Amino acid sequence: MKSSLLLSLLFVTFLGISCTGYKKKQTNKTDIIDSIVRPTADTAFVRKNGVALHTALSSKIHSLKDTLLRCNIIGYGMGEYENVYLIANTPEWQERFRKEVADHPLIRFHGYDGNDVCEEEGVNHLYGLHLWTEAEVRPLSTQTLSCVFSNESDTDILCSKHYSLAYEKSPGHWCYLPINTYAEDIGIIVKPGTEHRFTARLYPELFPNLPTRYRLFYEVWREWGEDAREKIVLMEEFRMKE
């Protein structure tokens, strides 16, 4: 599915591939981060320094005592640049990363910052398919949502562990909520007359909940023969209040 390629990269990162090739006189990983010179347009130079940065970055991330920052980092991997994936990719969290892990021009941050426009639309029920959450109004302290997808149709429905959330930043203006978008990529078959329950997680400790409207989006696929499926985007709306 849509995150399989990215998950493969992250799995390589978390398995801790060893990298070598930096100057032998560099022995302290912290010194490596601090001493790599600014990159130039030389691709070989960038590649050489990127290997050293990745090795040092991995060591510092795994030894972080800042548990909130560690929670916010969901992956990192070396490509043309050192890519760091954050749940909440806000300027404040980027600055916290630079102060506590590394500040280097080869680093590129990725993830939602709460300003990414959400133009996605969905329906609450269609063809006997329904999506709802445990309550329409939730307190600002909410960390998780209990969600139910119900199949009251006459056919098998395919769904997954993926979902997304959006919040109304201003009247009529919706933005994606920063959440951990990575999940195990498996298909779940929901038989007619049954339901699939799942938990949607918010991260108020990383991106505070606001007293506004929220939307939960959940994609399912209705089978039409052996090779064709119709994708349906289900949506449930709820509100946060103080």
N, C-alpha and C positions, 0 to 999 in steps of 0.2 A: 504493500500500500504506500501512501504518500510519504511516509517517513522511513521506509526500509533502507534506502541508500544512506541516509544520515545516521541511522542507528548503527549500520555496519561500521562507519567511521568512528562513532562514539565507543563501540565495543572494543575497537583496536586501541583507542586511547585508554580506556579503563583497564585493559589487560596489561598496560604498561610496557609497550614495546621499547626495548633499550636502543638508544641512539648514540653513536660515537662519531668522532671525526673532528672535534673542536681542538684547539691548541692544548697540548699536553700540559703546559704550565698552569692551566686553569684547573684547580682541584676543588674549589669550593663552589657549590651550585649557586649560592647567593651572589658570589663574586661574578659568576658568568652573566647573570641577568644584568648586573650593574655595569659590566665592563664592555658589553657588546656595543660596537660603534653604530652610528646612524646608518641606515641602509642607503644604497645607491641604486641606480638603474641596472647594475650588474646582477643578472639572474643567479650566477654561480655564487656571488657574495651573499645574496639574500638566502639562498638555499643553505649555505654553510652556517650562517648565523642563526637561521631558523631552527636547525637541528639542535644547536646548543641551547637556544631559548626554550624549545619544547622540553628538553630534558630537565632543565632547571625549573621550569614552570610546573611540571608534573610533581616534582619533589616538594615545592612550596605549597601547592594546593592540597596535597595529601597530608601535610603537616599543619594546616591551618587550625588555629585555636578559635577563630571567629566562626562559630557554628552557623550563624545566619548567612554569612557570606558563602560558606561551604555548601549550605542548602540551596543557595541561589545559583550555584554553578552546576549545570546539568551535563556539561561535556566540553571538551576542548580537543583540537586536533590540528595537525600541521599540514598545510597545503602550500599555496603560494605565500600565505601569511599564517600566523598562529591564530586560529579561529577559536574564540571563547563563546560558549552558548550559555546565556543567563535566562532564568525564568522572568525576572523583572530587569529589563535592559534599560534602566533609567540612568540619567547622568550621575545621580547620587551613587548608584551601585557601581557604575563604571569607575568613579573616583575612588570608592572604597576598595575596589579590586586593585587599582593602580598603587594605592598606598600600602596595602597589606600583602599583595602578591608580586606584582611587577608593573612597571610603567615603561613600555617599549613601543616604538612606532610600528613594529611588525604585528602587533596585536590588533585583531579586529573583533568587535563585539557583535553578537547576534541575539535576537529575541525581541519580544514585544515590550514597548515602553509605556503602554497605556494611551498612546496617541494614534495608533494604527487604525485607520477608518474601517469599520465593519459595514459592508453593504449587503451582507448575507441576509437572506430571508428564508422563512420556513413556515410550516403549518403545524398546528397542535395535534390534529388528527386527520387521517385520510385513509380510505380503503379499510377502515377498521383498525388502523394502527394509531396508537396513542402514546404520548409522552407527558409525564407530569413529575413534579417534585413534591416533597413531603409537606411543604407549606408555601403559600403565596407571599407571605411577608416574613422576613427573616431579620434578626438583630445584626448590628454591625460587627459583632464578635464572631459571626458565622465562619467556620473554617471548612466545613464539608456540607454537601447536599446529598440526601438520599433520593435517587432518581429511579423511575420505573418506566420501562418501555413495554407496552402491552400489545400483543398480536391477536386481534379478534377477527382477522381475515380468514380466508379459506386456503391460504398457501404458506409455505415456509418463507421466513424473512431472514436475510443475512444482515448482521450488524457486527460491530467491532468494539474495542475498548477505547476508541478515540472519541473525543467530544471537544467542543470549544465554548467559550463564554464571552459575552460582550456586555458593556455597561453604557448607559446613556450619559455621556459626558456633559452634554447640554441638550436642551429640548430638541428632539428629532435628530440629534447627532450621536451616533453610536460608534464606539471604539472597542477593539478586542481587549479583553482582560488578560494581563500577563499570568499565564499558568504554565505548568509543565506539560508541554504538548506531546512528549514522547511516551509511548505505551507499547506493550507487547503487540506485535502485528499478527493477530490471529483472527479468523472468522468465527463468528458465533451464530449458530442456526437457532432461531426461535420458532417453534412449532405453533400451528394454529391453536388458539385457546390457552396459550401460555404467556409468560412474561419474562423479561430479563431485567434484573435489578443491578444497579451500579452506583458507585459513589463518585460524585464530581468534587474535586478539591479546589478550594480557593486558597490564596496565599496572602492573607491580610498582614502577616508579619513582614512580607516583602513589598507588597503593594496594598495599602490600606483600603478596606471596604468603604464605600461612600453611600450616603443616604439617597439612593436613586434607583432606577429600574435596571434590572439585569435580564439577560437572555441566555438560555442554554440551547445549544444546537447539537443535534445528534443525527448522523447520517445512517440510513438503512437502505437495503436493496431488495426490491421485490422481484422474484424470478418470473421471467417470461420465456419459457423454453430452456434448453440446455446451455445456450451460449449468450443469451441476452438478459440483462437485468435493468430495471428502472430504479435510478437513485432517487430517494425521497429524503429531503431535509426536514426533520421534525424540530420544532422549537417550542420551548416553554418559557414563559416570562414570570419573573418574581420581583419583589421589591425588598430593598434593605432600608431599615429604619433604625433610628437611635433608640 
